[in-house]
């Protein structure tokens, strides 16, 4: 089984996921699942810190 993690940055300094981040992550997760790949996590990094979708219960 394959697993991937996604990572992107927020130059604003706020690592809080936007509604668009959450919706896009769900779409990518569904698409990956259709071909047998698990989305392990999606991380947002910024100067102010980071956010893990997995630890936030968003995956």
Secondary structure, DSSP 8 states (H G I E B T S, - for coil): -EEEEEEEE-TTS-----HHHHHHHHHHHHHHHHTTEEEEEEEEEETTEEEETTTTT--
